[in-house]
Every structure is written in structure tokens, then in C-alpha cells.
């Protein structure tokens, strides 16, 4: 169980899927690219702030006094690239699938190597001077930001995740996370989490071990 210690209007959708095959597989990235092209046609004349669904990730950031137009949720960063017809990063099947779902749901989504997470997990606000080396090889300041932390420290956030728990082609066990604002309809939360799980098992195989809304 993950403890939410933030006192903020944030809810997590979490799943543990074991025994996945994350070796070369273009299908998740192909789905991501297809959706991006659909969005480019659909939204190219619309301001991003007026796109339905974008407001929920922005509300999360505003709840901790972060301007989401300066420090963008990962989902909005993907959306901006799609609308501007920019290339999207191709990482590995699990990460590509997470990006596809993030663009589809317009919410921050993270995929972690569950075997690199140690002990109890908490969702909290970053501590003064707290940081980690992110997957983009930059040191990220975490103070007063939403972070997921284990017994070794912070490893994830709705902006960018740490290198310590990142997924590689050797990853066998995944922790999937969707960051929801509490105002997202509860049935929609369940539907999105179920879709994320179903897509993961369809494209990567594996067995669902845990599923929870926290």
C-alpha cells in the first residue's frame, strides 16, 4: 500500500504487473505516433488550455503553487509535441506504452521498474534541497513538488522520473502509476487504470498482481 502524505487533491492509480517482456516491440510506439497525428489534426487550431481534460493535470500543479505553463506536467509536454507535429521519444515498449496512455488520458503517467523500488512507498511533497538525477540526466529540484519515495528516497514525480527506478529492456516487473486530480470522476479513474493495465498485458504480456486507487 502507498501512503498519501501530501494533504493535497491528488489521487494515484497504481498497478503491479509481473513477468513482462520489454524487449524490442514497435507496436506501443506506433500507437503513440498514430494518436499524436490524430491530435495534431484535431487540436492544431485550439489553445492547449481549452482542450478538455488538460485542466486536471494543471489543477494538480496549481495545488502546490507551481505554474503548469512553466513546469509542465509530462502529459501536457507530450500533447504540445503532438500538436506541433514534433517527433516523440522512442524509449522502450513499456515507456512508449506509458506515453501513449498519458497522451490518451491527458494525465501524468509513470512506469517504474518494480525491482528497483525498496520497502514502503509514500506520496509526499519534496523536502528542502531534495533532488534526484532524472532520466534526462539532469538533477531535478523536488522541493515542495509531488514525489513518490521509497526507503532510499524520492524516485518519481509527475514531471520527470529518476534514473534509479527507470525501466529498461531488461525490466521484468512493472509498477504503473497514473496521477489523478481528485475531481476526475471515480469511474473514469477506474476505467483509465483498467485500460492502462489491459494495454500493458496485451502488448508486453505479464500477470496483474495488484491494482489500487489511492
C-alpha positions as CSV (number, residue, x, y, z in Angstrom):
1,X,0.0,0.0,0.0
2,X,1.2,3.5,-0.8
3,X,0.5,6.2,1.8
4,X,-0.6,9.6,0.5
5,X,1.0,12.2,2.9
6,X,0.5,15.3,0.7
7,X,-2.7,16.7,2.1
8,X,-3.4,17.8,-1.5
9,X,-6.1,16.9,-4.0
10,X,-4.1,14.1,-5.7
11,X,-5.1,10.5,-6.2
12,X,-3.0,7.7,-7.6
13,X,-4.0,4.8,-9.8
14,X,-1.4,2.0,-9.2
15,X,-0.8,-1.4,-10.7
16,X,1.9,-4.0,-10.3
17,X,2.4,-6.3,-13.3
18,X,5.0,-9.1,-13.2
19,X,6.8,-11.1,-15.8
20,X,6.5,-8.7,-18.7
21,X,8.5,-8.9,-21.9
22,X,10.0,-5.5,-22.6
23,X,12.3,-6.4,-25.4
24,X,12.1,-4.7,-28.8
25,X,8.4,-4.2,-29.8
26,X,7.4,-1.2,-32.0
27,X,3.6,-1.6,-31.5
28,X,3.2,0.7,-28.5
29,X,5.2,3.4,-30.1
30,X,3.2,3.0,-33.3
31,X,0.0,3.6,-31.3
32,X,1.6,6.7,-29.7
33,X,2.5,8.1,-33.1
34,X,-0.9,7.4,-34.5
35,X,-2.6,9.2,-31.6
36,X,-0.2,12.1,-31.9
37,X,-1.1,12.6,-35.6
38,X,-4.8,12.5,-34.7
39,X,-4.4,15.1,-32.1
40,X,-2.3,17.3,-34.4
41,X,-5.3,17.3,-36.9
42,X,-7.9,17.7,-34.2
43,X,-6.3,20.4,-32.0
44,X,-3.9,22.4,-34.1
45,X,-6.2,25.5,-34.1
46,X,-7.1,25.2,-30.4
47,X,-5.3,26.6,-27.5
48,X,-3.9,23.8,-25.3
49,X,-5.7,25.3,-22.2
50,X,-9.0,24.9,-23.9
51,X,-8.6,21.2,-24.6
52,X,-10.9,19.1,-22.4
53,X,-9.0,17.1,-19.8
54,X,-5.9,19.3,-19.7
55,X,-7.2,21.2,-16.8
56,X,-6.9,18.2,-14.4
57,X,-3.1,17.9,-14.6
58,X,-2.8,21.7,-14.4
59,X,-5.0,21.8,-11.3
60,X,-2.6,19.3,-9.6
61,X,0.3,21.6,-10.2
62,X,-1.6,24.7,-9.1
63,X,-2.5,23.0,-5.8
64,X,1.2,23.1,-4.9
65,X,1.7,26.6,-6.4
66,X,3.6,25.5,-9.5
67,X,2.7,27.3,-12.7
68,X,1.9,24.5,-15.1
69,X,2.7,26.7,-18.1
70,X,6.3,27.0,-16.9
71,X,6.8,23.5,-15.3
72,X,4.6,21.3,-17.5
73,X,3.0,18.0,-16.5
74,X,4.6,15.3,-18.6
75,X,1.2,14.7,-20.3
76,X,1.0,18.3,-21.5
77,X,4.6,18.2,-22.7
78,X,3.6,15.2,-24.9
79,X,0.5,17.0,-26.1
80,X,2.4,20.1,-27.1
81,X,4.8,18.0,-29.1
82,X,2.0,16.2,-30.8
83,X,0.1,19.4,-31.8
84,X,3.3,21.0,-33.1
85,X,4.0,17.8,-35.1
86,X,7.3,17.3,-33.4
87,X,9.0,13.9,-33.1
88,X,8.2,11.9,-30.0
89,X,10.8,10.0,-28.0
90,X,11.0,6.3,-28.6
91,X,12.5,4.6,-25.5
92,X,11.4,1.0,-24.9
93,X,8.0,-0.7,-25.2
94,X,6.8,-0.2,-21.6
95,X,7.8,3.5,-21.6
96,X,6.3,4.1,-25.0
97,X,3.1,2.5,-23.8
98,X,3.0,4.7,-20.8
99,X,3.5,7.8,-23.1
100,X,0.7,6.5,-25.3
101,X,-1.7,6.3,-22.3
102,X,-0.5,9.6,-20.9
103,X,-1.3,11.3,-24.2
104,X,-4.6,9.4,-24.4
105,X,-5.8,10.3,-20.9
106,X,-4.0,13.7,-20.8
107,X,-2.7,12.9,-17.3
108,X,0.8,12.3,-16.0
109,X,1.7,8.6,-16.2
110,X,4.8,6.9,-15.0
111,X,6.2,3.4,-15.4
112,X,8.8,2.1,-12.9
113,X,11.0,-1.0,-12.6
114,X,9.3,-2.5,-9.5
115,X,12.5,-4.4,-8.6
116,X,14.4,-1.1,-8.2
117,X,11.9,0.1,-5.5
118,X,12.8,-0.7,-1.9
119,X,10.4,-1.0,1.0
120,X,7.4,1.1,1.8
121,X,6.3,3.8,-0.7
122,X,4.9,7.2,0.1
123,X,3.5,10.0,-2.0
124,X,4.6,13.3,-0.4
125,X,5.9,16.7,-1.1
126,X,9.6,17.1,-1.8
127,X,11.9,18.2,1.1
128,X,14.1,21.3,1.2
129,X,17.1,20.7,-1.0
130,X,15.8,17.3,-2.1
131,X,16.6,16.3,-5.7
132,X,17.4,13.3,-7.9
133,X,19.1,12.5,-11.2
134,X,16.3,12.3,-13.7
135,X,16.0,10.2,-16.8
136,X,17.1,13.1,-18.9
137,X,20.4,13.1,-16.9
138,X,19.6,16.4,-15.2
139,X,19.4,17.0,-11.4
140,X,15.8,17.9,-10.7
141,X,14.8,20.1,-7.7
142,X,12.0,18.4,-5.8
143,X,11.3,20.8,-3.0
144,X,7.5,21.3,-2.5
145,X,6.7,19.1,-5.5
146,X,4.8,15.9,-5.6
147,X,7.2,12.9,-5.3
148,X,7.0,9.2,-4.9
149,X,9.5,8.0,-2.4
150,X,10.7,4.6,-1.1
151,X,13.1,3.8,1.7
152,X,16.0,5.0,-0.4
153,X,14.4,8.4,-1.1
154,X,12.4,10.1,-3.9
155,X,12.2,8.2,-7.2
156,X,9.3,9.7,-9.2
157,X,7.2,12.7,-9.9
158,X,4.5,13.9,-12.4
159,X,7.2,16.0,-14.2
160,X,10.0,13.5,-14.8
161,X,11.3,10.4,-13.1
162,X,14.6,9.3,-11.6
163,X,17.2,7.3,-13.4
164,X,17.4,5.0,-10.3
165,X,14.0,3.3,-11.0
166,X,13.8,3.7,-14.8
167,X,12.6,0.9,-17.0
168,X,14.9,-0.8,-19.4
169,X,14.6,-3.6,-21.9
170,X,15.7,-6.0,-19.0
171,X,12.9,-5.0,-16.7
172,X,10.6,-7.8,-15.8
173,X,8.3,-6.3,-13.2
174,X,6.5,-3.0,-13.6
175,X,4.8,-0.5,-11.3
176,X,2.3,1.6,-13.3
177,X,1.2,4.9,-11.9
178,X,-1.4,7.5,-13.0
179,X,-1.5,10.8,-11.2
180,X,-5.2,12.0,-11.0
181,X,-6.7,15.1,-9.6
182,X,-9.4,14.2,-7.1
183,X,-12.1,15.9,-9.3
184,X,-11.6,13.3,-12.0
185,X,-14.7,11.1,-11.9
186,X,-14.1,7.9,-9.9
187,X,-15.5,5.7,-12.6
188,X,-13.1,7.4,-15.1
189,X,-10.2,6.7,-12.8
190,X,-11.1,3.0,-12.7
191,X,-11.6,2.9,-16.5
192,X,-8.3,4.6,-17.2
193,X,-6.3,2.4,-14.8
194,X,-8.0,-0.7,-16.3
195,X,-7.2,0.4,-19.8
196,X,-3.6,1.0,-18.9
197,X,-3.3,-2.5,-17.4
198,X,-5.1,-4.2,-20.3
199,X,-2.8,-2.5,-22.8
200,X,0.3,-3.4,-20.9
201,X,-0.7,-7.1,-20.7
202,X,-1.8,-7.1,-24.4
203,X,1.5,-5.6,-25.7
204,X,4.0,-6.8,-23.1
205,X,2.4,-9.9,-21.5
206,X,2.7,-10.4,-17.8
207,X,0.4,-11.0,-14.9
208,X,-1.5,-8.4,-12.8
209,X,-0.6,-8.7,-9.1
210,X,-2.0,-5.6,-7.6
211,X,-4.4,-2.8,-8.6
212,X,-5.5,0.1,-6.4
213,X,-6.8,3.7,-6.4
214,X,-5.2,5.6,-3.5
